[in-house]
Amino acid sequence: MVRIKEVETAKELKQFIDLPYKIYKNNTYWAPPIRGDEREYLQKIPAIDTGIKTHLLLAKEGKKVVGRIQIILNENEIDFSGEKLVRFNKFDFYEDIHICRALLEAAEQWAINHNVDRIIGPFGYTNLDAAGLLVEGFDEISCASTIYNFPYYREYIEECGYDTYLEWLEHEFTVPKKIPEKVLRYSALMREKYQLSYAEFKTNREKKKWAQQILSLINICYAHLPGFVPLSEEIKAYYYKKYIPIINKDYISLVVDKDNNLIGFGLTLPSYTEALQKSKGSILPFGFYHLWKASRVNNRAEMLLIAIHPDYQSKGITSIIFDQILEKYIEHGIEKVESNPEQATNMNVRNLWREYHYRLHKKRICYFKDLL
């Protein structure tokens, strides 16, 4: 008999955070997040943004925790989109349809009680969070910034009446020994035509300046995307604190206009998956060392974000961004790069891979269910 219990105590929060480490124990593809980061994610964002309500549920059989789900109600999203919806996130369970159904039904009832018409997920607080259920690529190494799950998740969720809301694709490409001359010429031509150049930062003060422009540009560039939620100043500050310290200037491309205004960027990171697996969810005693080493010695990288101001879209800016990043990949010995999930309809990003050896190796789905 599956029993649903709201997370109310510190012990229950720990059980919520610990469950995936049990479900995916010994799984060689999962990238275990740092437990402290998970705790901060679940508690801090709702605390700093009053427009966000979150509800954490555990599924239990006797005393054993067998499933979990997070429900997110974001008033900022409802005000922006006009849609009354909630998101489900952090959804994990053992292979039993009854556990899946009990969790989703509890989430749906909570949504209905809050006068919500639709539930979507897996989806985090914003577009900067991991999203999308893995539906292909279960035997591929997971990225640190994405969701991993077992194949049965899809079957059970769809059996509970959920349909496809969004589809994402992920690609892996092989870094060439040398940037193709065609790419270099085109990049140089576009920079000259639109009077664009690359910006760099050398100090933390300069890094902070560009980080603020990056976060502001995200609000402009991503506004048309399904599931977009404008980043509040409080959320910007959170993501700044979370991501800026780990940004390496060699893994980012900043493109500016003649007035030094940021019009596009590409943000990538060395792959931390292997380091996270060795860390087993903890910074201490050796987790920090593994992460530090991965930031300096690595042959894989992950593309996190790419954004281009609407005034410059469809003008070859992606090639300018990729040209600079690729140069640094070659310099640092990066051999393979994984894209972050790209919407299946986003041809501008997918066209990036045409000049290189690549493969489509993962697919994701975000689901929805209408409730009223």
C-alpha positions as CSV (number, residue, x, y, z in Angstrom):
1,M,0.0,0.0,0.0
2,V,1.5,3.3,-1.1
3,R,1.1,6.2,1.3
4,I,1.8,9.8,0.4
5,K,3.4,12.0,3.0
6,E,4.2,15.8,2.8
7,V,7.8,16.7,3.7
8,E,7.6,18.6,7.0
9,T,10.7,17.7,9.0
10,A,14.5,17.9,8.4
11,K,14.5,14.1,8.5
12,E,11.9,13.9,5.7
13,L,13.8,16.5,3.6
14,K,16.9,14.3,3.9
15,Q,14.9,11.3,2.8
16,F,13.6,13.3,-0.2
17,I,17.2,14.3,-1.2
18,D,18.7,10.9,-0.5
19,L,16.2,8.8,-2.5
20,P,17.9,9.1,-6.0
21,Y,21.2,7.9,-4.5
22,K,19.4,4.7,-3.6
23,I,17.4,4.3,-6.8
24,Y,20.4,4.9,-9.1
25,K,23.0,3.2,-6.8
26,N,25.7,1.6,-9.0
27,N,24.2,3.1,-12.1
28,T,27.2,4.1,-14.3
29,Y,25.3,6.8,-16.3
30,W,23.8,8.9,-13.6
31,A,25.6,12.1,-12.4
32,P,24.9,12.4,-8.7
33,P,24.3,16.0,-7.7
34,I,26.0,17.4,-4.5
35,R,23.5,16.9,-1.7
36,G,24.2,20.4,-0.3
37,D,23.3,21.9,-3.7
38,E,20.1,20.0,-3.7
39,R,19.1,21.1,-0.3
40,E,19.8,24.8,-1.2
41,Y,17.8,24.4,-4.5
42,L,14.8,23.0,-2.7
43,Q,14.8,25.5,0.2
44,K,16.5,28.7,-0.9
45,I,14.6,29.7,-4.1
46,P,11.1,29.6,-2.6
47,A,12.5,31.6,0.4
48,I,14.0,34.4,-1.7
49,D,11.2,34.7,-4.3
50,T,7.8,35.1,-2.7
51,G,6.0,34.4,-5.9
52,I,7.1,30.8,-5.8
53,K,5.4,28.1,-3.7
54,T,6.8,24.6,-3.6
55,H,5.4,21.4,-2.2
56,L,7.5,18.3,-1.5
57,L,5.9,14.8,-1.3
58,L,7.3,11.4,-0.4
59,A,5.7,8.0,-1.3
60,K,6.1,5.4,1.3
61,E,5.5,1.7,1.7
62,G,5.6,1.0,5.4
63,K,8.7,2.9,6.6
64,K,10.5,2.7,3.3
65,V,10.6,5.7,1.0
66,V,9.8,4.5,-2.5
67,G,9.2,7.8,-4.4
68,R,9.3,11.6,-4.4
69,I,7.9,14.6,-6.3
70,Q,8.3,18.4,-6.1
71,I,5.4,20.6,-7.2
72,I,6.1,24.2,-8.1
73,L,3.5,27.0,-8.3
74,N,5.1,30.2,-9.7
75,E,2.8,33.2,-9.6
76,N,5.4,35.1,-11.7
77,E,4.8,32.5,-14.5
78,I,1.1,32.8,-14.2
79,D,1.2,36.6,-14.4
80,F,3.6,36.5,-17.4
81,S,1.9,33.7,-19.5
82,G,-1.7,34.0,-18.3
83,E,-1.7,30.2,-18.0
84,K,-2.8,28.6,-14.7
85,L,-0.3,25.8,-14.3
86,V,2.0,24.1,-11.9
87,R,5.2,22.2,-12.6
88,F,6.3,18.8,-11.3
89,N,10.0,18.2,-10.7
90,K,12.4,16.0,-8.8
91,F,10.3,13.0,-9.7
92,D,11.8,9.7,-8.9
93,F,10.3,6.3,-7.9
94,Y,11.0,2.6,-7.9
95,E,9.6,0.5,-10.7
96,D,6.0,0.2,-9.7
97,I,3.1,2.0,-11.5
98,H,1.2,2.3,-8.3
99,I,4.0,4.5,-6.8
100,C,4.0,6.7,-9.9
101,R,0.3,7.1,-10.0
102,A,0.0,7.9,-6.3
103,L,2.5,10.6,-6.5
104,L,1.1,12.2,-9.7
105,E,-2.5,12.0,-8.3
106,A,-1.4,13.8,-5.1
107,A,0.4,16.4,-7.2
108,E,-2.7,16.9,-9.4
109,Q,-5.0,17.2,-6.3
110,W,-2.7,19.8,-4.8
111,A,-2.8,21.8,-8.1
112,I,-6.6,21.6,-8.3
113,N,-6.8,22.8,-4.7
114,H,-4.8,25.9,-5.9
115,N,-7.2,26.5,-8.8
116,V,-4.7,25.4,-11.5
117,D,-5.8,24.1,-14.9
118,R,-2.7,22.2,-16.0
119,I,0.4,20.4,-14.7
120,I,3.6,20.1,-16.7
121,G,7.0,18.5,-16.1
122,P,9.6,17.5,-15.4
123,F,10.4,21.2,-15.2
124,G,12.3,23.3,-12.6
125,Y,11.7,26.8,-11.4
126,T,13.1,28.5,-14.5
127,N,14.5,27.7,-17.9
128,L,18.0,27.6,-16.3
129,D,17.1,24.4,-14.4
130,A,17.2,20.8,-15.6
131,A,14.1,19.8,-17.5
132,G,12.6,17.0,-19.6
133,L,12.2,13.2,-19.0
134,L,14.9,11.1,-20.7
135,V,13.2,8.9,-23.3
136,E,16.2,7.9,-25.4
137,G,19.8,7.5,-24.4
138,F,19.6,5.6,-21.2
139,D,23.0,4.0,-21.9
140,E,24.7,7.4,-22.4
141,I,26.6,9.3,-19.7
142,S,24.4,11.9,-18.2
143,C,25.4,15.6,-18.0
144,A,25.6,17.2,-14.7
145,S,23.0,19.8,-15.8
146,T,20.4,17.3,-17.0
147,I,18.0,14.7,-15.6
148,Y,18.6,11.0,-15.7
149,N,15.9,8.4,-15.3
150,F,15.1,4.8,-16.1
151,P,13.1,3.8,-19.2
152,Y,10.0,2.7,-17.2
153,Y,9.3,6.3,-16.1
154,R,8.0,7.2,-19.6
155,E,5.7,4.2,-19.8
156,Y,4.2,4.8,-16.3
157,I,3.8,8.6,-16.8
158,E,2.0,8.2,-20.1
159,E,-0.2,5.4,-18.6
160,C,-1.3,8.1,-16.0
161,G,-2.7,10.2,-18.8
162,Y,0.1,12.6,-19.6
163,D,0.8,13.8,-23.1
164,T,3.8,15.5,-24.8
165,Y,4.2,19.2,-24.1
166,L,7.8,19.7,-25.5
167,E,10.5,17.6,-27.1
168,W,14.2,18.2,-26.7
169,L,17.2,16.7,-28.5
170,E,20.8,16.3,-27.4
171,H,23.8,15.9,-29.6
172,E,27.4,14.9,-29.0
173,F,30.0,16.2,-31.4
174,T,33.7,15.4,-32.0
175,V,36.0,18.3,-31.7
176,P,38.1,18.6,-34.9
177,K,41.9,18.9,-34.8
178,K,41.5,22.2,-36.6
179,I,38.6,24.6,-37.1
180,P,37.4,24.3,-40.7
181,E,38.5,27.2,-42.9
182,K,34.9,27.7,-44.1
183,V,33.8,28.3,-40.5
184,L,36.6,30.8,-39.8
185,R,35.9,32.8,-43.0
186,Y,32.2,33.0,-42.3
187,S,32.7,34.0,-38.7
188,A,35.2,36.8,-39.7
189,L,32.8,38.0,-42.4
190,M,29.8,38.3,-40.0
191,R,31.9,40.1,-37.4
192,E,33.0,42.6,-40.0
193,K,29.5,43.0,-41.5
194,Y,27.8,43.7,-38.2
195,Q,30.7,45.4,-36.5
196,L,30.9,42.8,-33.8
197,S,33.8,41.7,-31.6
198,Y,34.7,39.3,-28.7
199,A,34.8,40.6,-25.1
200,E,36.9,39.0,-22.4
201,F,37.2,39.3,-18.6
202,K,40.4,39.1,-16.6
203,T,39.2,40.1,-13.1
204,N,36.3,39.1,-10.9
205,R,34.9,42.6,-11.2
206,E,34.8,42.3,-15.0
207,K,33.3,38.8,-14.7
208,K,30.5,40.2,-12.5
209,K,29.8,42.9,-15.0
210,W,29.4,40.4,-17.9
211,A,27.4,38.0,-15.7
212,Q,24.8,40.6,-15.0
213,Q,24.5,41.3,-18.7
214,I,24.2,37.6,-19.5
215,L,21.3,37.2,-17.0
216,S,19.6,40.2,-18.4
217,L,20.0,38.9,-22.0
218,I,18.5,35.6,-21.0
219,N,15.2,37.4,-20.0
220,I,15.1,39.0,-23.5
221,C,16.2,36.0,-25.6
222,Y,14.2,33.3,-23.9
223,A,10.9,35.2,-23.5
224,H,9.3,33.4,-26.5
225,L,10.1,29.9,-25.3
226,P,7.4,27.6,-23.8
227,G,7.8,27.5,-20.1
228,F,9.7,30.7,-19.9
229,V,9.6,32.5,-16.5
230,P,11.3,36.0,-16.3
231,L,14.2,35.9,-13.9
232,S,13.5,38.1,-10.9
233,E,16.4,40.1,-9.3
234,E,16.4,37.6,-6.4
235,I,16.6,34.6,-8.8
236,K,19.4,36.4,-10.8
237,A,21.4,36.8,-7.6
238,Y,20.9,33.1,-6.8
239,Y,22.1,31.9,-10.2
240,Y,24.9,34.4,-10.2
241,K,26.2,32.9,-6.9
242,K,25.7,29.4,-8.1
243,Y,27.3,29.5,-11.6
244,I,29.7,32.5,-11.7
245,P,32.4,31.0,-9.5
246,I,32.7,27.9,-11.7
247,I,32.8,29.9,-15.0
248,N,36.2,29.6,-16.8
249,K,36.9,32.4,-19.2
250,D,38.2,29.8,-21.7
251,Y,34.8,28.1,-21.8
252,I,32.7,31.2,-22.6
253,S,32.2,33.4,-25.6
254,L,30.9,36.9,-25.3
255,V,30.0,38.8,-28.5
256,V,29.5,42.6,-28.3
257,D,28.4,45.3,-30.7
258,K,30.4,48.4,-31.6
259,D,29.2,50.1,-28.4
260,N,30.4,47.1,-26.3
261,N,26.8,45.9,-25.5
262,L,26.4,42.2,-25.1
263,I,24.4,40.8,-28.0
264,G,25.1,37.1,-27.7
265,F,27.0,34.5,-25.6
266,G,27.8,30.8,-25.3
267,L,28.4,29.3,-21.9
268,T,30.1,25.9,-21.6
269,L,31.8,23.9,-18.8
270,P,34.2,21.0,-18.6
271,S,32.2,17.8,-17.9
272,Y,31.8,17.2,-14.2
273,T,29.9,13.9,-14.5
274,E,32.9,11.6,-13.7
275,A,33.9,13.9,-10.8
276,L,30.4,13.8,-9.4
277,Q,30.3,10.0,-9.6
278,K,33.5,9.8,-7.6
279,S,32.2,12.4,-5.1
280,K,29.0,10.4,-4.5
281,G,27.1,13.5,-3.6
282,S,29.5,15.0,-1.1
283,I,32.1,17.7,-1.2
284,L,34.0,16.1,1.6
285,P,36.4,14.4,2.1
286,F,37.5,14.2,-1.6
287,G,34.6,15.6,-3.6
288,F,36.2,19.0,-3.9
289,Y,39.4,17.6,-5.2
290,H,37.6,15.5,-7.9
291,L,35.6,18.6,-9.0
292,W,38.7,20.8,-9.0
293,K,40.6,18.3,-11.1
294,A,37.8,18.0,-13.6
295,S,37.8,21.8,-14.1
296,R,41.5,21.6,-15.2
297,V,42.0,18.2,-16.8
298,N,39.2,17.0,-19.0
299,N,38.5,15.7,-22.5
300,R,34.8,16.4,-22.4
301,A,32.7,19.5,-22.2
302,E,29.0,20.5,-21.9
303,M,27.3,23.4,-23.7
304,L,25.1,24.9,-21.1
305,L,23.5,28.0,-22.6
306,I,23.6,30.0,-25.9
307,A,21.6,33.2,-26.4
308,I,21.5,35.8,-29.1
309,H,19.6,39.1,-28.9
310,P,16.5,39.1,-31.2
311,D,17.9,41.9,-33.3
312,Y,20.8,39.7,-34.3
313,Q,19.2,36.3,-34.7
314,S,19.5,34.6,-38.1
315,K,22.6,36.6,-38.8
316,G,25.3,33.9,-38.3
317,I,26.0,34.9,-34.6
318,T,26.0,31.3,-33.5
319,S,28.9,30.6,-35.8
320,I,30.8,33.6,-34.3
321,I,30.2,32.2,-30.8
322,F,31.1,28.6,-31.7
323,D,34.2,29.7,-33.5
324,Q,35.8,31.1,-30.4
325,I,34.7,28.3,-28.1
326,L,36.0,25.7,-30.5
327,E,39.4,27.3,-30.5
328,K,39.6,27.0,-26.7
329,Y,38.3,23.3,-26.9
330,I,41.2,22.4,-29.2
331,E,43.7,24.3,-27.0
332,H,42.6,22.5,-23.8
333,G,42.4,19.0,-25.4
334,I,38.6,18.7,-25.4
335,E,37.6,15.8,-27.6
336,K,33.9,15.4,-27.1
337,V,31.2,18.0,-26.4
338,E,27.6,17.5,-25.4
339,S,24.9,20.0,-26.2
340,N,22.4,20.9,-23.6
341,P,18.8,19.9,-24.5
342,E,17.6,21.8,-27.6
343,Q,14.0,22.1,-28.6
344,A,13.4,19.8,-31.5
345,T,12.1,22.7,-33.6
346,N,15.2,24.9,-32.9
347,M,16.9,24.7,-36.3
348,N,19.3,27.6,-35.6
349,V,21.1,25.6,-32.9
350,R,20.9,22.3,-34.7
351,N,22.6,23.8,-37.7
352,L,25.6,24.4,-35.6
353,W,26.6,20.8,-36.0
354,R,26.4,20.6,-39.8
355,E,30.1,21.2,-40.3
356,Y,31.2,18.6,-37.7
357,H,31.0,14.9,-37.0
358,Y,28.1,14.6,-34.5
359,R,25.4,12.2,-33.4
360,L,21.9,12.5,-31.9
361,H,22.2,10.5,-28.8
362,K,19.5,11.6,-26.4
363,K,15.8,12.7,-26.5
364,R,13.7,14.2,-23.8
365,I,10.0,15.0,-23.3
366,C,8.2,17.4,-21.0
367,Y,4.7,16.2,-20.3
368,F,1.4,17.9,-19.5
369,K,-2.0,17.0,-18.2
370,D,-5.1,19.2,-18.2
371,L,-6.9,19.0,-14.9
372,L,-10.1,21.0,-15.2
